[in-house]
């Protein structure tokens, strides 16, 4: 977890290097689309987990 308070983040900047964040919408269209594709039955997670 990263600090949300700007003062705390600045104080511990060496420990919390900048990272590029993204939203689900940027990559998957919507949370519902991501859920359907990756986590519903026979989704991508099931394919990885069951090695199918």
mmCIF file as gemmi writes it, N, C-alpha and C atoms, coordinates in Angstrom:
data_model
loop_
_atom_site.group_PDB
_atom_site.id
_atom_site.type_symbol
_atom_site.label_atom_id
_atom_site.label_alt_id
_atom_site.label_comp_id
_atom_site.label_asym_id
_atom_site.label_entity_id
_atom_site.label_seq_id
_atom_site.pdbx_PDB_ins_code
_atom_site.Cartn_x
_atom_site.Cartn_y
_atom_site.Cartn_z
_atom_site.occupancy
_atom_site.B_iso_or_equiv
_atom_site.pdbx_formal_charge
_atom_site.auth_seq_id
_atom_site.auth_asym_id
_atom_site.pdbx_PDB_model_num
ATOM 1 N N . UNK Axp A 1 ? 0.846 -1.172 0 1 0 ? 1 A 1
ATOM 2 C CA . UNK Axp A 1 ? 0 0 0 1 0 ? 1 A 1
ATOM 3 C C . UNK Axp A 1 ? 0.893 1.237 0 1 0 ? 1 A 1
ATOM 4 N N . UNK Axp A 2 ? 0.474 2.243 -0.744 1 0 ? 2 A 1
ATOM 5 C CA . UNK Axp A 2 ? 1.227 3.482 -0.842 1 0 ? 2 A 1
ATOM 6 C C . UNK Axp A 2 ? 0.528 4.576 -0.043 1 0 ? 2 A 1
ATOM 7 N N . UNK Axp A 3 ? 1.315 5.509 0.51 1 0 ? 3 A 1
ATOM 8 C CA . UNK Axp A 3 ? 0.706 6.626 1.237 1 0 ? 3 A 1
ATOM 9 C C . UNK Axp A 3 ? -0.173 7.468 0.316 1 0 ? 3 A 1
ATOM 10 N N . UNK Axp A 4 ? -1.307 7.906 0.819 1 0 ? 4 A 1
ATOM 11 C CA . UNK Axp A 4 ? -2.197 8.782 0.055 1 0 ? 4 A 1
ATOM 12 C C . UNK Axp A 4 ? -1.969 10.236 0.418 1 0 ? 4 A 1
ATOM 13 N N . UNK Axp A 5 ? -1.387 10.467 1.587 1 0 ? 5 A 1
ATOM 14 C CA . UNK Axp A 5 ? -1.093 11.818 2.038 1 0 ? 5 A 1
ATOM 15 C C . UNK Axp A 5 ? 0.172 12.303 1.334 1 0 ? 5 A 1
ATOM 16 N N . UNK Axp A 6 ? 0.089 13.431 0.629 1 0 ? 6 A 1
ATOM 17 C CA . UNK Axp A 6 ? 1.222 13.937 -0.156 1 0 ? 6 A 1
ATOM 18 C C . UNK Axp A 6 ? 2.451 14.207 0.704 1 0 ? 6 A 1
ATOM 19 N N . UNK Axp A 7 ? 2.263 14.708 1.928 1 0 ? 7 A 1
ATOM 20 C CA . UNK Axp A 7 ? 3.392 14.997 2.813 1 0 ? 7 A 1
ATOM 21 C C . UNK Axp A 7 ? 4.116 13.71 3.197 1 0 ? 7 A 1
ATOM 22 N N . UNK Axp A 8 ? 3.363 12.676 3.503 1 0 ? 8 A 1
ATOM 23 C CA . UNK Axp A 8 ? 3.958 11.389 3.87 1 0 ? 8 A 1
ATOM 24 C C . UNK Axp A 8 ? 4.654 10.779 2.659 1 0 ? 8 A 1
ATOM 25 N N . UNK Axp A 9 ? 4.025 10.84 1.511 1 0 ? 9 A 1
ATOM 26 C CA . UNK Axp A 9 ? 4.635 10.318 0.288 1 0 ? 9 A 1
ATOM 27 C C . UNK Axp A 9 ? 5.946 11.024 -0.001 1 0 ? 9 A 1
ATOM 28 N N . UNK Axp A 10 ? 5.961 12.337 0.15 1 0 ? 10 A 1
ATOM 29 C CA . UNK Axp A 10 ? 7.194 13.104 -0.09 1 0 ? 10 A 1
ATOM 30 C C . UNK Axp A 10 ? 8.284 12.71 0.911 1 0 ? 10 A 1
ATOM 31 N N . UNK Axp A 11 ? 7.917 12.535 2.172 1 0 ? 11 A 1
ATOM 32 C CA . UNK Axp A 11 ? 8.878 12.168 3.218 1 0 ? 11 A 1
ATOM 33 C C . UNK Axp A 11 ? 9.533 10.813 2.929 1 0 ? 11 A 1
ATOM 34 N N . UNK Axp A 12 ? 8.742 9.878 2.384 1 0 ? 12 A 1
ATOM 35 C CA . UNK Axp A 12 ? 9.249 8.534 2.127 1 0 ? 12 A 1
ATOM 36 C C . UNK Axp A 12 ? 9.407 8.258 0.628 1 0 ? 12 A 1
ATOM 37 N N . UNK Axp A 13 ? 9.71 9.281 -0.129 1 0 ? 13 A 1
ATOM 38 C CA . UNK Axp A 13 ? 9.811 9.16 -1.588 1 0 ? 13 A 1
ATOM 39 C C . UNK Axp A 13 ? 10.838 8.106 -2.006 1 0 ? 13 A 1
ATOM 40 N N . UNK Axp A 14 ? 11.907 7.949 -1.272 1 0 ? 14 A 1
ATOM 41 C CA . UNK Axp A 14 ? 12.928 6.956 -1.629 1 0 ? 14 A 1
ATOM 42 C C . UNK Axp A 14 ? 12.383 5.54 -1.531 1 0 ? 14 A 1
ATOM 43 N N . UNK Axp A 15 ? 11.472 5.308 -0.615 1 0 ? 15 A 1
ATOM 44 C CA . UNK Axp A 15 ? 10.904 3.971 -0.43 1 0 ? 15 A 1
ATOM 45 C C . UNK Axp A 15 ? 9.762 3.695 -1.403 1 0 ? 15 A 1
ATOM 46 N N . UNK Axp A 16 ? 9.145 4.752 -1.903 1 0 ? 16 A 1
ATOM 47 C CA . UNK Axp A 16 ? 7.999 4.61 -2.794 1 0 ? 16 A 1
ATOM 48 C C . UNK Axp A 16 ? 8.301 5.27 -4.129 1 0 ? 16 A 1
ATOM 49 N N . UNK Axp A 17 ? 9.054 4.573 -4.958 1 0 ? 17 A 1
ATOM 50 C CA . UNK Axp A 17 ? 9.399 5.085 -6.279 1 0 ? 17 A 1
ATOM 51 C C . UNK Axp A 17 ? 8.128 5.306 -7.092 1 0 ? 17 A 1
ATOM 52 N N . UNK Axp A 18 ? 8.148 6.279 -8.003 1 0 ? 18 A 1
ATOM 53 C CA . UNK Axp A 18 ? 6.96 6.523 -8.83 1 0 ? 18 A 1
ATOM 54 C C . UNK Axp A 18 ? 6.589 5.295 -9.665 1 0 ? 18 A 1
ATOM 55 N N . UNK Axp A 19 ? 5.305 5.05 -9.773 1 0 ? 19 A 1
ATOM 56 C CA . UNK Axp A 19 ? 4.813 3.965 -10.614 1 0 ? 19 A 1
ATOM 57 C C . UNK Axp A 19 ? 3.715 4.515 -11.515 1 0 ? 19 A 1
ATOM 58 N N . UNK Axp A 20 ? 3.578 3.928 -12.67 1 0 ? 20 A 1
ATOM 59 C CA . UNK Axp A 20 ? 2.522 4.338 -13.584 1 0 ? 20 A 1
ATOM 60 C C . UNK Axp A 20 ? 1.289 3.496 -13.276 1 0 ? 20 A 1
ATOM 61 N N . UNK Axp A 21 ? 0.227 4.16 -12.885 1 0 ? 21 A 1
ATOM 62 C CA . UNK Axp A 21 ? -1.018 3.477 -12.573 1 0 ? 21 A 1
ATOM 63 C C . UNK Axp A 21 ? -1.924 3.493 -13.798 1 0 ? 21 A 1
ATOM 64 N N . UNK Axp A 22 ? -2.871 2.589 -13.837 1 0 ? 22 A 1
ATOM 65 C CA . UNK Axp A 22 ? -3.83 2.552 -14.932 1 0 ? 22 A 1
ATOM 66 C C . UNK Axp A 22 ? -5.184 2.158 -14.361 1 0 ? 22 A 1
ATOM 67 N N . UNK Axp A 23 ? -6.206 2.422 -15.134 1 0 ? 23 A 1
ATOM 68 C CA . UNK Axp A 23 ? -7.547 2.038 -14.715 1 0 ? 23 A 1
ATOM 69 C C . UNK Axp A 23 ? -7.97 0.782 -15.476 1 0 ? 23 A 1
ATOM 70 N N . UNK Axp A 24 ? -8.908 0.069 -14.927 1 0 ? 24 A 1
ATOM 71 C CA . UNK Axp A 24 ? -9.455 -1.104 -15.599 1 0 ? 24 A 1
ATOM 72 C C . UNK Axp A 24 ? -10.034 -0.693 -16.949 1 0 ? 24 A 1
ATOM 73 N N . UNK Axp A 25 ? -10.689 0.459 -16.99 1 0 ? 25 A 1
ATOM 74 C CA . UNK Axp A 25 ? -11.305 0.921 -18.231 1 0 ? 25 A 1
ATOM 75 C C . UNK Axp A 25 ? -10.286 1.122 -19.346 1 0 ? 25 A 1
ATOM 76 N N . UNK Axp A 26 ? -9.082 1.567 -19.025 1 0 ? 26 A 1
ATOM 77 C CA . UNK Axp A 26 ? -8.059 1.786 -20.046 1 0 ? 26 A 1
ATOM 78 C C . UNK Axp A 26 ? -7.679 0.494 -20.769 1 0 ? 26 A 1
ATOM 79 N N . UNK Axp A 27 ? -7.693 -0.612 -20.072 1 0 ? 27 A 1
ATOM 80 C CA . UNK Axp A 27 ? -7.229 -1.865 -20.657 1 0 ? 27 A 1
ATOM 81 C C . UNK Axp A 27 ? -8.342 -2.852 -21 1 0 ? 27 A 1
ATOM 82 N N . UNK Axp A 28 ? -9.46 -2.794 -20.294 1 0 ? 28 A 1
ATOM 83 C CA . UNK Axp A 28 ? -10.48 -3.826 -20.45 1 0 ? 28 A 1
ATOM 84 C C . UNK Axp A 28 ? -11.861 -3.302 -20.81 1 0 ? 28 A 1
ATOM 85 N N . UNK Axp A 29 ? -12.032 -2 -20.938 1 0 ? 29 A 1
ATOM 86 C CA . UNK Axp A 29 ? -13.327 -1.436 -21.289 1 0 ? 29 A 1
ATOM 87 C C . UNK Axp A 29 ? -14.164 -1.074 -20.088 1 0 ? 29 A 1
ATOM 88 N N . UNK Axp A 30 ? -14.403 -2.017 -19.21 1 0 ? 30 A 1
ATOM 89 C CA . UNK Axp A 30 ? -15.149 -1.753 -17.978 1 0 ? 30 A 1
ATOM 90 C C . UNK Axp A 30 ? -14.846 -2.861 -16.983 1 0 ? 30 A 1
ATOM 91 N N . UNK Axp A 31 ? -15.206 -2.625 -15.744 1 0 ? 31 A 1
ATOM 92 C CA . UNK Axp A 31 ? -15.008 -3.653 -14.724 1 0 ? 31 A 1
ATOM 93 C C . UNK Axp A 31 ? -15.849 -4.885 -15.038 1 0 ? 31 A 1
ATOM 94 N N . UNK Axp A 32 ? -17.048 -4.678 -15.552 1 0 ? 32 A 1
ATOM 95 C CA . UNK Axp A 32 ? -17.911 -5.81 -15.916 1 0 ? 32 A 1
ATOM 96 C C . UNK Axp A 32 ? -17.283 -6.626 -17.048 1 0 ? 32 A 1
ATOM 97 N N . UNK Axp A 33 ? -16.701 -5.963 -18.044 1 0 ? 33 A 1
ATOM 98 C CA . UNK Axp A 33 ? -16.03 -6.675 -19.137 1 0 ? 33 A 1
ATOM 99 C C . UNK Axp A 33 ? -14.83 -7.471 -18.63 1 0 ? 33 A 1
ATOM 100 N N . UNK Axp A 34 ? -14.06 -6.858 -17.743 1 0 ? 34 A 1
ATOM 101 C CA . UNK Axp A 34 ? -12.892 -7.544 -17.181 1 0 ? 34 A 1
ATOM 102 C C . UNK Axp A 34 ? -13.324 -8.755 -16.363 1 0 ? 34 A 1
ATOM 103 N N . UNK Axp A 35 ? -14.374 -8.586 -15.574 1 0 ? 35 A 1
ATOM 104 C CA . UNK Axp A 35 ? -14.891 -9.698 -14.772 1 0 ? 35 A 1
ATOM 105 C C . UNK Axp A 35 ? -15.3 -10.858 -15.666 1 0 ? 35 A 1
ATOM 106 N N . UNK Axp A 36 ? -16.058 -10.548 -16.719 1 0 ? 36 A 1
ATOM 107 C CA . UNK Axp A 36 ? -16.554 -11.59 -17.616 1 0 ? 36 A 1
ATOM 108 C C . UNK Axp A 36 ? -15.403 -12.313 -18.312 1 0 ? 36 A 1
ATOM 109 N N . UNK Axp A 37 ? -14.446 -11.571 -18.823 1 0 ? 37 A 1
ATOM 110 C CA . UNK Axp A 37 ? -13.349 -12.156 -19.585 1 0 ? 37 A 1
ATOM 111 C C . UNK Axp A 37 ? -12.367 -12.929 -18.708 1 0 ? 37 A 1
ATOM 112 N N . UNK Axp A 38 ? -12.068 -12.383 -17.55 1 0 ? 38 A 1
ATOM 113 C CA . UNK Axp A 38 ? -10.974 -12.952 -16.765 1 0 ? 38 A 1
ATOM 114 C C . UNK Axp A 38 ? -11.395 -13.805 -15.574 1 0 ? 38 A 1
ATOM 115 N N . UNK Axp A 39 ? -12.54 -13.538 -14.961 1 0 ? 39 A 1
ATOM 116 C CA . UNK Axp A 39 ? -12.838 -14.193 -13.695 1 0 ? 39 A 1
ATOM 117 C C . UNK Axp A 39 ? -14.117 -15.005 -13.648 1 0 ? 39 A 1
ATOM 118 N N . UNK Axp A 40 ? -15 -14.877 -14.618 1 0 ? 40 A 1
ATOM 119 C CA . UNK Axp A 40 ? -16.187 -15.731 -14.637 1 0 ? 40 A 1
ATOM 120 C C . UNK Axp A 40 ? -15.775 -17.171 -14.936 1 0 ? 40 A 1
ATOM 121 N N . UNK Axp A 41 ? -16.714 -18.105 -14.767 1 0 ? 41 A 1
ATOM 122 C CA . UNK Axp A 41 ? -16.418 -19.503 -15.082 1 0 ? 41 A 1
ATOM 123 C C . UNK Axp A 41 ? -15.872 -19.606 -16.494 1 0 ? 41 A 1
ATOM 124 N N . UNK Axp A 42 ? -14.861 -20.427 -16.668 1 0 ? 42 A 1
ATOM 125 C CA . UNK Axp A 42 ? -14.093 -20.637 -17.908 1 0 ? 42 A 1
ATOM 126 C C . UNK Axp A 42 ? -13.453 -19.355 -18.445 1 0 ? 42 A 1
ATOM 127 N N . UNK Axp A 43 ? -13.206 -18.389 -17.56 1 0 ? 43 A 1
ATOM 128 C CA . UNK Axp A 43 ? -12.473 -17.18 -17.935 1 0 ? 43 A 1
ATOM 129 C C . UNK Axp A 43 ? -10.977 -17.458 -17.964 1 0 ? 43 A 1
ATOM 130 N N . UNK Axp A 44 ? -10.213 -16.426 -18.199 1 0 ? 44 A 1
ATOM 131 C CA . UNK Axp A 44 ? -8.758 -16.56 -18.306 1 0 ? 44 A 1
ATOM 132 C C . UNK Axp A 44 ? -8.145 -17.137 -17.031 1 0 ? 44 A 1
ATOM 133 N N . UNK Axp A 45 ? -8.642 -16.736 -15.872 1 0 ? 45 A 1
ATOM 134 C CA . UNK Axp A 45 ? -8.112 -17.248 -14.617 1 0 ? 45 A 1
ATOM 135 C C . UNK Axp A 45 ? -8.308 -18.76 -14.541 1 0 ? 45 A 1
ATOM 136 N N . UNK Axp A 46 ? -9.486 -19.239 -14.904 1 0 ? 46 A 1
ATOM 137 C CA . UNK Axp A 46 ? -9.74 -20.684 -14.887 1 0 ? 46 A 1
ATOM 138 C C . UNK Axp A 46 ? -8.801 -21.407 -15.833 1 0 ? 46 A 1
ATOM 139 N N . UNK Axp A 47 ? -8.526 -20.831 -16.986 1 0 ? 47 A 1
ATOM 140 C CA . UNK Axp A 47 ? -7.631 -21.468 -17.946 1 0 ? 47 A 1
ATOM 141 C C . UNK Axp A 47 ? -6.222 -21.585 -17.399 1 0 ? 47 A 1
ATOM 142 N N . UNK Axp A 48 ? -5.78 -20.571 -16.687 1 0 ? 48 A 1
ATOM 143 C CA . UNK Axp A 48 ? -4.452 -20.624 -16.075 1 0 ? 48 A 1
ATOM 144 C C . UNK Axp A 48 ? -4.43 -21.596 -14.898 1 0 ? 48 A 1
ATOM 145 N N . UNK Axp A 49 ? -5.449 -21.492 -14.058 1 0 ? 49 A 1
ATOM 146 C CA . UNK Axp A 49 ? -5.502 -22.272 -12.833 1 0 ? 49 A 1
ATOM 147 C C . UNK Axp A 49 ? -5.676 -23.765 -13.118 1 0 ? 49 A 1
ATOM 148 N N . UNK Axp A 50 ? -6.459 -24.116 -14.113 1 0 ? 50 A 1
ATOM 149 C CA . UNK Axp A 50 ? -6.71 -25.518 -14.397 1 0 ? 50 A 1
ATOM 150 C C . UNK Axp A 50 ? -5.808 -26.044 -15.516 1 0 ? 50 A 1
ATOM 151 N N . UNK Axp A 51 ? -4.966 -25.149 -16.058 1 0 ? 51 A 1
ATOM 152 C CA . UNK Axp A 51 ? -4.017 -25.53 -17.123 1 0 ? 51 A 1
ATOM 153 C C . UNK Axp A 51 ? -4.732 -26.062 -18.349 1 0 ? 51 A 1
ATOM 154 N N . UNK Axp A 52 ? -5.809 -25.417 -18.754 1 0 ? 52 A 1
ATOM 155 C CA . UNK Axp A 52 ? -6.566 -25.838 -19.942 1 0 ? 52 A 1
ATOM 156 C C . UNK Axp A 52 ? -6.189 -24.985 -21.123 1 0 ? 52 A 1
